[in-house]
Amino acid sequence: MSVLRAVVFDLDGVLVDSEPVWEEVRRGYVADHGGRWRPDTQDRLMGMSTKEWSRYLATELIGGMEPREVAEGVIGQMIRRYDEHLPLMPGAREVVRRLAEDGRPLGVSSSSPRTLIDHVLDEMGVRDLFRATLSTEEVARGKPAPDGYLTVAERLDVPAEECAAIEDSSNGLRSAHAAGMRVIAVPHPRYPPDEDALALASHVARDLNAITPRLLDQIADKPRP
């Protein structure tokens, strides 16, 4: 009998409804610096590491700026927005506490920079419930590569095949699946994942309230897509 012994969360779009904030802040930053936002920009940015998206904004959308300058400006605005209001997804605190109380070690693998990961988990009051947290800026490749999820599994001391990942985006779903994890998709209504990425999920949940220890046990023995 297979067992899912650990759970790894994405952050943006899963625990915090940050994608609309990221889009608004980066759109505004590009416009303020004379750049042009493209129709496919938001889809391209989802799952990128800080190094990747700042380079894309600096070179592809704006021009004449250094990626580090872009990253510092955007991240600074994100922190200020979070200080004003942290837009948690419904059931975010509850699902973390529910799975932690069940005894499974928890991790985070996020494309957000380290400072925002720590800020969100502190504001949620759940940082001490996570055994391992990682920003994809700390590994060689961001999502859809599996590097982040594989590293978190290693830090949890649990094989990736015995971990469940909770994701919302196309690149996040691809990343967790490539790592060998069972993936639970919680699609964001405004930014739904591509159908081919959604097909990689072992289960599609309507919201975080649907994710329980019993659900993890139910999907453990299902064949991986």
Secondary structure by P-SEA (a helix, b strand, c coil): cccccbbbbbccccccccaaaaaaaaaaaaaaaccccccccccccccccaaaaaaaaaccccccccaaaaaaaaaaaaaaaaaaccccccaaaaaaaaaaaabbbbbbbccccaaaaaaaaaaacccccccbbbbccccccccccaaaaaaaaaaaccccccbbbbbccaaaaaaaaaaccbbbbbccccccccaaaaaaccccccccccccaaaaaaacccccc
